[in-house]
Amino acid sequence: MALTFTIDGVEVRGEPGQTIMNAADRAGIYIPRLCAHERLEPHGSCRVCVVLVDGRPQPACIQPIAEGAVVENHTPELTSLRRQIVEMLFIEGNHYCMFCERSGSCELQAVAYRLGMMNPRYPFFYPARPVDATHPEVVLDHNRCILCARCVRGSQQLDHKHVYGFARRGLEKHITVSSRNGLGGTDTARDDQAVALCPVGALMRKRVGYAVPIGRRPFDQQPIGSEIEARRDQASKQGEPV
């Protein structure tokens, strides 16, 4: 039995048990996210996707839809909150977009642009973080990691391995690997889904840098979320309900 609710006044239909984000994606309504991915189980860690459900903040990636719920996704308050979260992700790491191989295909950068963030308003931490280049095909750069856990979940759920995990807490929290010899001592492969799922430049394949020149990359052409919003435009042209 289908459930009906609204997102910013737009009537949306979904199935019981479906999350707000999943229903919104199918309806062509983009909700910003960083830790969420359609191929992974919901995690709810980054909180960039927080929406208001009947006036209460909830992460859209894990919150189930409910009949008659009133969801607010695009408000000045939510945009400000999301922008602050993204700003903090920038200042607590070392993100040099103009020199990064992932510029133009980095989801953190693209979400920042989508939210109107031009530069963080907080002082940078400039942490001293290592780069693990011990693997012959893959490099792990802790400077760019945003602790989204996509690699952890992708390794377990899709690659059926247990290469990545978290160590420590707070400002010292970081991705760790299942070998004392670094990434090179694990069974990571260059074609692992865990590598492809990284939204930033923390996990990258070696010897393929700048294969697609900056200016021709996905988010150089269209803002992040455009492929989702295109579904709504297509449905509207065909006269179909969202």
Disulfide bonds with the S-S distance in Angstrom:
none
